[in-house]
Amino acid sequence: MEKIIGEPKKAFMTGNETVAWACLAAGADIMFGYPITPQNEVMHYWTRLAPKYNRNFLQTEDELSAGFTTCGAVQVGKKAFTATAGPGNVLMQEPFGMAEAMRLPVLSIIQQRGGPSSGTVVYSQQEVTLTTYGGNGEGHRIVYSTASHQEIYDYVIKGFNTAWKYRFPTFILGDGYQAKMREPLEMYDPQDKGIEIIQPYPLIGIPGKIGEDREPQHLCNIYSLEEELYEVVMRVSAEYESISPEIVEFQARNCEDADIIIISHGVVSRAADDAVKILRAQGIKAGYFRPITLRPFPQQQLREVIVQSGAKCLLIAESAYGQLEKLIKQEIYGETVKIENLFMPGVGIIDFDIIKKVKSII
């Protein structure tokens, strides 16, 4: 694959610009998109870069079209992606749901914003439920929640590989802060890091006669019989559950003897990490747990941390009103550890907020 970056180099850029460079480094062929804040610059930067590297872009008439054209492009073997936010994410749930049912390797970058559709456009974590379980499917998706520009770069590259390896729609879940702020990161070509890029391949129009040279593809988005739909959903669910242990990612620190474990994701986990260091320095046994994959969720790993630490309490910190908490309660149902929360929807959470909450609990 063509090298884009050359020697690894330090860069100082916005998260949206990072997305565009990462897609280029990953070998993306085309982006389909429609403008919406705070992801607009993904499109802007891509349209500047794409012509220089013989890549393509199409601005569609709306987000529905952007989602469906992405679904169409991957079927003919193009490494296609889209990016959206807020109400655009709502509109794309129909094509995302189709991608789930048809097992299409669609990659989507979601830069979360507050709701409703004309609401806060700078920051929130209010698209967790929508991105993990939106659409009319069963949530057979892979969702990486990034916390830094370096992770945006790393997980966009990884996300393409994940999508094409497992054939499930894959999401990079950022937010308005990550989209707009600048911070340093290292840019690199994947092969220089020993990352083997999975090449796209056509899902339709492939050579050979069905029944003689190859099996049918079964790229079906309509099931007329209840029994047929049942069999498909059960088969896809079994496949999703079988690959989940290979995909799940998380971080855990200082949990071995923790009395209280702070759980967060995305950019809030940066504040949680700092808060744990400060609390530890003050003699308070706080631990840090961060799910990187929100789907599939690191259920077993969190259960083990709770049991092994003997923690008396979990504190869930998020810039939403309980969307991460709902995920966690669903995944660790049956555990008896007390759960507290710090909900600050649409507001940035800093270490002071978490420290204050922890001290009010203990």
C-alpha positions as CSV (number, residue, x, y, z in Angstrom):
1,M,0.0,0.0,0.0
2,E,1.2,3.5,-0.8
3,K,2.9,5.3,2.0
4,I,1.2,8.7,2.8
5,I,3.1,10.0,5.9
6,G,6.6,8.7,5.3
7,E,8.7,8.8,8.4
8,P,6.5,9.0,11.6
9,K,6.1,12.7,12.5
10,K,4.6,14.8,15.2
11,A,1.6,16.9,14.3
12,F,-0.5,19.5,16.1
13,M,-4.0,19.5,14.7
14,T,-7.7,19.2,15.4
15,G,-9.5,15.9,15.8
16,N,-11.4,16.3,12.6
17,E,-8.2,16.9,10.6
18,T,-6.7,13.8,12.4
19,V,-9.7,11.8,11.1
20,A,-9.0,12.8,7.5
21,W,-5.3,12.0,7.7
22,A,-6.0,8.6,9.4
23,C,-8.5,7.7,6.7
24,L,-5.9,8.5,4.1
25,A,-3.2,6.5,5.8
26,A,-5.6,3.6,6.2
27,G,-6.2,3.5,2.4
28,A,-9.7,4.9,2.3
29,D,-11.0,5.3,-1.3
30,I,-14.0,7.6,-0.8
31,M,-16.0,9.6,1.7
32,F,-19.7,10.2,1.4
33,G,-21.0,13.0,3.7
34,Y,-23.3,15.8,4.4
35,P,-22.4,18.9,6.5
36,I,-23.2,19.1,10.2
37,T,-21.4,20.5,13.1
38,P,-19.1,19.5,14.8
39,Q,-17.8,17.0,12.1
40,N,-17.8,19.4,9.1
41,E,-14.0,19.7,9.0
42,V,-13.7,16.0,8.4
43,M,-15.3,16.7,5.0
44,H,-13.4,19.9,4.5
45,Y,-10.0,18.3,5.1
46,W,-10.8,15.2,3.2
47,T,-11.8,17.3,0.1
48,R,-8.4,19.0,0.3
49,L,-6.4,15.8,0.7
50,A,-8.4,13.4,-1.6
51,P,-7.5,14.9,-5.0
52,K,-3.8,14.9,-4.1
53,Y,-3.8,11.2,-3.5
54,N,-6.4,10.1,-6.1
55,R,-9.2,9.6,-3.6
56,N,-12.8,10.6,-4.0
57,F,-15.6,12.5,-2.2
58,L,-19.3,12.9,-2.8
59,Q,-21.5,15.3,-0.8
60,T,-25.0,13.8,-0.9
61,E,-28.3,15.6,-0.6
62,D,-28.7,14.5,3.1
63,E,-27.5,12.1,5.7
64,L,-29.8,9.3,4.6
65,S,-28.1,9.3,1.2
66,A,-24.6,9.6,2.7
67,G,-25.3,6.4,4.7
68,F,-26.8,4.4,1.9
69,T,-24.1,5.5,-0.6
70,T,-21.5,4.3,1.8
71,C,-23.3,1.0,2.1
72,G,-23.4,0.7,-1.7
73,A,-19.7,1.6,-2.1
74,V,-18.4,-1.1,0.2
75,Q,-20.5,-3.7,-1.7
76,V,-18.5,-3.0,-4.8
77,G,-15.2,-3.3,-2.9
78,K,-14.5,0.4,-2.1
79,K,-13.0,1.3,1.3
80,A,-15.7,3.9,2.0
81,F,-16.6,5.9,5.1
82,T,-18.8,8.6,6.4
83,A,-18.8,11.0,9.3
84,T,-21.7,12.7,11.1
85,A,-23.1,14.0,14.4
86,G,-26.3,14.6,16.3
87,P,-29.4,14.6,14.1
88,G,-27.2,13.3,11.2
89,N,-26.5,10.3,13.3
90,V,-30.3,9.9,13.9
91,L,-31.0,10.0,10.1
92,M,-28.2,7.5,9.4
93,Q,-29.6,4.9,11.7
94,E,-31.6,3.5,8.8
95,P,-28.6,2.8,6.6
96,F,-26.6,1.7,9.7
97,G,-29.4,-0.8,10.5
98,M,-29.2,-2.1,7.0
99,A,-25.4,-2.4,7.3
100,E,-26.0,-4.5,10.4
101,A,-28.4,-6.9,8.7
102,M,-26.3,-7.2,5.5
103,R,-23.0,-7.4,7.4
104,L,-21.5,-4.5,5.5
105,P,-18.0,-3.2,6.5
106,V,-19.1,0.4,6.9
107,L,-16.9,2.8,9.0
108,S,-18.5,5.9,10.5
109,I,-17.0,8.6,12.6
110,I,-19.4,10.1,15.1
111,Q,-18.5,13.5,16.7
112,Q,-21.1,13.7,19.4
113,R,-23.1,16.8,20.2
114,G,-26.0,17.6,22.5
115,G,-29.6,17.3,21.5
116,P,-32.2,18.1,20.2
117,S,-31.3,18.7,16.6
118,S,-30.7,22.4,17.0
119,G,-29.1,21.9,20.4
120,T,-25.5,22.2,21.7
121,V,-23.1,21.7,18.8
122,V,-19.8,21.8,20.8
123,Y,-19.7,18.9,23.2
124,S,-21.6,16.0,24.8
125,Q,-21.7,12.3,25.3
126,Q,-25.3,12.1,24.4
127,E,-25.1,9.8,21.4
128,V,-23.9,6.7,23.2
129,T,-27.3,4.9,23.2
130,L,-28.0,6.0,19.6
131,T,-24.6,4.7,18.3
132,T,-24.5,1.5,20.3
133,Y,-28.1,0.4,19.9
134,G,-29.7,2.7,17.3
135,G,-31.5,1.5,14.3
136,N,-34.0,-1.4,14.0
137,G,-31.5,-4.2,14.6
138,E,-30.0,-5.8,17.6
139,G,-26.9,-3.6,18.1
140,H,-24.6,-5.8,16.2
141,R,-22.0,-3.0,15.9
142,I,-18.5,-2.3,17.0
143,V,-18.1,1.1,18.7
144,Y,-14.7,2.5,19.8
145,S,-14.9,5.5,22.2
146,T,-11.7,7.6,21.8
147,A,-10.2,9.9,24.4
148,S,-7.4,11.7,22.5
149,H,-6.3,12.7,19.0
150,Q,-3.7,9.9,19.1
151,E,-6.5,7.4,19.7
152,I,-8.6,9.0,16.9
153,Y,-5.7,8.3,14.5
154,D,-5.0,4.9,15.9
155,Y,-8.6,3.7,16.0
156,V,-9.7,5.1,12.6
157,I,-7.0,2.9,11.1
158,K,-8.0,0.0,13.3
159,G,-11.6,0.6,12.7
160,F,-11.3,0.0,8.9
161,N,-9.5,-3.3,9.6
162,T,-12.1,-4.3,12.2
163,A,-15.0,-3.5,9.8
164,W,-13.5,-5.5,6.9
165,K,-12.3,-8.4,9.0
166,Y,-15.5,-9.0,10.9
167,R,-18.0,-7.5,8.5
168,F,-20.0,-5.5,11.1
169,P,-20.5,-1.7,10.9
170,T,-17.8,0.0,12.9
171,F,-18.0,3.4,14.7
172,I,-15.4,5.8,16.0
173,L,-17.2,7.7,18.7
174,G,-15.7,11.1,19.5
175,D,-17.3,14.4,20.5
176,G,-17.3,18.1,19.8
177,Y,-14.3,18.7,22.0
178,Q,-12.2,16.1,20.2
179,A,-13.4,17.4,16.9
180,K,-12.5,21.0,17.4
181,M,-9.6,21.2,19.8
182,R,-5.9,20.9,18.8
183,E,-3.4,18.6,20.5
184,P,-0.2,16.8,19.5
185,L,-0.1,13.3,18.1
186,E,2.2,11.1,16.1
187,M,1.2,10.4,12.5
188,Y,2.5,7.2,10.8
189,D,2.0,4.8,8.0
190,P,0.4,1.6,9.4
191,Q,3.0,-0.7,7.8
192,D,5.7,1.1,9.8
193,K,4.0,0.1,13.0
194,G,3.6,-3.5,11.8
195,I,-0.1,-3.1,11.1
196,E,-1.3,-5.2,8.2
197,I,-4.0,-3.3,6.4
198,I,-6.9,-5.5,5.4
199,Q,-7.7,-4.8,1.7
200,P,-11.3,-4.3,0.7
201,Y,-12.9,-6.7,-1.7
202,P,-16.2,-6.7,-3.7
203,L,-19.2,-8.3,-2.2
204,I,-21.2,-8.3,-5.4
205,G,-20.4,-8.8,-9.0
206,I,-17.7,-11.4,-8.2
207,P,-16.7,-14.0,-10.8
208,G,-17.8,-17.6,-10.8
209,K,-21.1,-19.4,-11.1
210,I,-23.1,-19.9,-7.9
211,G,-23.3,-23.5,-6.9
212,E,-20.3,-24.4,-9.0
213,D,-17.5,-22.0,-8.3
214,R,-18.8,-20.2,-5.2
215,E,-21.5,-19.9,-2.7
216,P,-24.1,-17.2,-3.0
217,Q,-23.4,-14.0,-1.1
218,H,-26.8,-13.6,0.5
219,L,-26.6,-9.9,0.8
220,C,-30.2,-9.5,1.7
221,N,-32.0,-6.6,3.4
222,I,-35.5,-8.0,3.2
223,Y,-36.8,-11.1,4.8
224,S,-40.4,-11.9,4.0
225,L,-40.9,-14.8,6.5
226,E,-40.7,-14.5,10.2
227,E,-38.9,-17.8,10.5
228,E,-36.3,-16.7,8.0
229,L,-35.6,-13.4,9.9
230,Y,-35.4,-15.4,13.1
231,E,-32.7,-17.7,11.7
232,V,-30.7,-14.9,10.3
233,V,-30.8,-12.9,13.5
234,M,-29.9,-15.9,15.6
235,R,-27.0,-16.8,13.3
236,V,-25.6,-13.2,13.3
237,S,-26.0,-12.9,17.1
238,A,-24.0,-16.1,17.5
239,E,-21.3,-14.8,15.3
240,Y,-21.2,-11.5,17.0
241,E,-20.9,-13.1,20.4
242,S,-18.2,-15.5,19.2
243,I,-15.9,-12.6,18.0
244,S,-16.6,-10.2,20.8
245,P,-13.8,-11.5,23.0
246,E,-11.3,-10.7,20.2
247,I,-12.6,-7.1,19.9
248,V,-13.2,-6.0,23.4
249,E,-10.8,-3.3,24.7
250,F,-10.6,-1.5,28.1
251,Q,-8.2,0.2,30.5
252,A,-8.0,-0.4,34.2
253,R,-5.6,1.2,36.7
254,N,-5.3,1.2,40.5
255,C,-8.2,-1.2,40.8
256,E,-6.5,-3.9,42.8
257,D,-7.2,-2.4,46.2
258,A,-9.7,0.3,45.2
259,D,-12.6,1.2,47.5
260,I,-14.2,3.2,44.8
261,I,-13.8,2.6,41.0
262,I,-14.5,5.5,38.7
263,I,-15.9,4.4,35.3
264,S,-15.9,6.8,32.3
265,H,-15.3,6.7,28.6
266,G,-14.1,9.0,25.9
267,V,-12.7,12.4,26.8
268,V,-14.1,12.3,30.3
269,S,-11.7,9.4,31.1
270,R,-8.9,11.9,30.9
271,A,-10.4,13.8,33.8
272,A,-11.0,10.5,35.6
273,D,-7.4,9.4,35.2
274,D,-6.2,12.7,36.6
275,A,-8.7,12.5,39.5
276,V,-7.6,9.0,40.5
277,K,-3.9,10.1,40.7
278,I,-4.8,13.1,42.9
279,L,-7.1,11.0,45.1
280,R,-4.4,8.4,45.5
281,A,-1.9,11.1,46.5
282,Q,-4.5,12.1,49.2
283,G,-4.8,8.6,50.6
284,I,-8.1,7.7,49.0
285,K,-8.1,4.3,47.3
286,A,-9.7,5.2,43.9
287,G,-9.5,3.1,40.8
288,Y,-9.9,3.8,37.1
289,F,-11.9,1.7,34.6
290,R,-12.5,2.8,31.0
291,P,-14.3,0.8,28.4
292,I,-12.8,1.6,25.0
293,T,-15.3,-0.6,23.2
294,L,-18.8,0.4,24.2
295,R,-20.0,-2.4,21.8
296,P,-19.1,-5.1,22.5
297,F,-18.8,-4.0,26.1
298,P,-16.0,-5.4,28.4
299,Q,-18.5,-7.0,30.6
300,Q,-16.4,-9.9,31.9
301,Q,-13.4,-7.6,32.6
302,L,-15.5,-5.1,34.6
303,R,-17.1,-7.9,36.6
304,E,-13.6,-9.3,37.4
305,V,-12.4,-5.9,38.5
306,I,-15.3,-5.5,40.8
307,V,-14.9,-8.9,42.4
308,Q,-11.1,-8.8,42.7
309,S,-10.9,-5.3,44.1
310,G,-13.7,-5.8,46.6
311,A,-14.7,-2.2,45.8
312,K,-17.6,-0.8,47.8
313,C,-18.8,1.6,45.1
314,L,-18.7,2.4,41.4
315,L,-18.8,6.0,40.3
316,I,-20.0,6.5,36.7
317,A,-19.0,9.9,35.3
318,E,-20.4,11.0,32.0
319,S,-21.4,14.0,30.1
320,A,-24.9,12.6,29.5
321,Y,-27.8,11.7,31.8
322,G,-27.1,8.0,32.4
323,Q,-26.4,6.6,28.9
324,L,-23.2,5.0,30.0
325,E,-24.8,4.0,33.3
326,K,-27.6,2.1,31.4
327,L,-25.0,0.2,29.4
328,I,-23.1,-0.7,32.5
329,K,-26.1,-1.8,34.6
330,Q,-27.2,-4.0,31.7
331,E,-23.8,-5.6,31.4
332,I,-23.1,-6.2,35.1
333,Y,-26.7,-7.1,36.1
334,G,-26.6,-9.2,39.3
335,E,-23.5,-7.5,40.9
336,T,-24.4,-6.0,44.2
337,V,-21.8,-3.2,44.3
338,K,-23.3,0.2,45.0
339,I,-23.5,2.5,42.0
340,E,-23.2,6.3,42.2
341,N,-23.2,8.7,39.3
342,L,-21.9,12.1,38.1
343,F,-24.1,13.2,35.3
344,M,-23.2,16.4,33.6
345,P,-25.0,16.3,30.2
346,G,-23.5,18.7,27.6
347,V,-20.9,20.0,30.1
348,G,-17.2,19.2,30.2
349,I,-16.2,17.2,33.2
350,I,-12.8,18.1,34.9
351,D,-10.9,16.3,37.6
352,F,-12.1,18.7,40.3
353,D,-15.8,17.6,39.5
354,I,-14.9,13.9,40.0
355,I,-12.8,14.5,43.1
356,K,-15.6,16.6,44.7
357,K,-18.1,13.8,44.0
358,V,-15.9,11.1,45.3
359,K,-15.3,13.0,48.6
360,S,-19.1,13.5,48.9
361,I,-19.6,9.8,48.6
362,I,-17.0,8.6,51.1
